Amino acid sequence: MKHRFRHDNDEAKVDLTPMLDIVFIMLIFFIVTATFVREAGLDVTKPEDTPDKPQSTVIALRIVVDRNDRIEIKRRDVDLRAIRAVVERYIAQSPKGSVVIQFSESASTGIVVEVMDQCKLAKVTPSLLVSADVE
C-alpha cells in the first residue's frame, strides 16, 4: 500500500471574477435608477457699482471730566447744569452728531453719572471713553 502525500502546491484558488461582475452590474443599476434632485438655491442679485458719494464727517461733541472733576467742552470749563443746553444746541446744529464723555480713572463716579444724566435729558445717549491721562 502506497501512501500518497499531498504537496502544498495543490491549494484551492477562488475565482473572484463573477463577484466583480455582480458588483459592477449593481453599480450601474444604482446609477441608472438614481434620481438626481436639483436643489433650490437663492438668486443673488449684486448691487450695481455706483460712484462713491462723499461722506460728510461729523465730529462728536467731546465732554471731558478730568481728575479734579472739572468739566470741559470744546476746551472751555462748563458748569454741570449747562451741559444739557450745550448738548441740545449741538444736536440741533448737527442731528447726526454724537456725544462722547471722556473721563479720567480718578474722576469721581458721581460727576460722570451726572454728566451722563444731563446728556440723557437732552435725549442723547453718550459713548463713554475712559482715559488715564485726562488732565
C-alpha positions in Angstrom: 0.0 0.0 0.0 1.4 3.1 -1.1 0.7 6.4 0.6 0.1 9.4 -1.4 1.2 12.6 0.1 -0.3 15.9 -0.9 2.1 18.6 -1.7 1.4 22.2 -0.7 1.2 23.2 -4.4 -2.3 21.8 -4.7 -4.1 24.7 -3.0 -7.6 25.7 -3.9 -8.0 29.0 -5.7 -11.0 31.3 -5.5 -12.1 33.0 -8.7 -13.4 36.5 -7.9 -14.4 37.4 -11.5 -18.1 36.6 -11.0 -18.3 38.6 -7.8 -16.7 41.6 -9.6 -19.2 41.3 -12.4 -22.1 41.4 -10.0 -20.7 44.5 -8.2 -20.3 46.3 -11.5 -23.8 45.4 -12.6 -25.3 46.6 -9.2 -23.3 49.8 -9.5 -24.6 50.5 -13.0 -28.1 49.7 -11.8 -28.0 52.1 -8.9 -26.5 54.9 -11.0 -29.2 54.5 -13.7 -32.1 54.3 -11.3 -31.0 57.1 -9.0 -33.0 60.3 -9.2 -30.9 63.4 -9.3 -32.7 66.2 -7.4 -31.8 69.8 -8.2 -31.8 71.7 -5.0 -33.4 75.1 -5.0 -30.9 77.9 -4.5 -31.1 81.6 -3.9 -30.8 84.0 -6.7 -28.3 86.6 -5.7 -28.6 90.0 -7.2 -25.5 92.0 -6.7 -25.8 95.8 -6.4 -24.6 97.9 -9.3 -21.4 99.8 -8.9 -22.1 103.4 -8.1 -19.6 106.1 -7.6 -18.7 106.8 -4.0 -20.6 109.6 -2.5 -18.5 112.0 -0.4 -19.4 111.3 3.2 -19.7 114.2 5.5 -17.6 113.8 8.6 -19.4 114.6 11.8 -17.2 115.4 14.7 -18.5 114.2 18.0 -19.0 116.6 20.9 -16.5 115.6 23.5 -17.2 116.2 27.1 -14.1 115.8 29.3 -14.1 115.2 33.0 -10.6 115.4 34.5 -9.2 114.0 37.7 -10.2 117.2 39.6 -13.9 116.7 38.5 -13.6 119.8 36.2 -15.9 119.5 33.1 -14.7 120.8 29.8 -16.5 121.1 26.4 -14.5 122.4 23.5 -11.6 123.3 25.8 -13.8 125.6 27.9 -14.9 124.9 31.5 -18.6 124.3 31.7 -20.9 124.1 34.7 -22.8 120.8 35.3 -26.2 122.5 34.8 -25.2 123.9 31.4 -24.3 120.6 29.8 -27.9 119.8 28.8 -28.2 123.1 26.9 -24.9 122.7 25.2 -25.8 119.2 24.1 -29.2 120.2 22.8 -27.7 123.1 20.9 -25.1 120.7 19.4 -27.7 118.1 18.3 -29.8 120.9 16.8 -26.9 122.0 14.7 -25.8 118.5 13.6 -28.6 115.9 14.0 -26.3 113.0 13.1 -23.7 114.0 15.7 -22.8 112.0 18.7 -21.6 112.8 22.2 -18.5 111.2 23.8 -17.8 111.5 27.5 -14.1 111.2 28.2 -13.2 110.9 31.8 -10.2 110.1 34.0 -10.0 107.0 36.0 -9.6 109.1 39.1 -12.6 111.3 38.4 -15.5 110.8 40.8 -18.2 108.5 39.6 -20.9 110.8 40.8 -19.8 113.6 38.4 -19.6 111.2 35.5 -23.1 109.9 36.2 -24.4 113.5 36.4 -22.9 114.3 33.0 -24.5 111.2 31.6 -27.9 112.1 33.1 -27.7 115.6 31.6 -27.0 114.1 28.2 -29.9 111.7 28.5 -32.1 114.6 29.5 -31.1 116.1 26.2 -32.3 112.9 24.5 -28.7 111.8 23.6 -27.1 108.5 24.6 -23.4 109.3 25.1 -20.5 107.0 24.5 -18.0 106.6 27.3 -14.2 106.7 26.9 -12.1 106.0 29.9 -8.7 107.6 29.8 -6.0 107.7 32.4 -4.2 110.7 31.0 -7.1 113.3 31.1 -5.8 116.3 33.0 
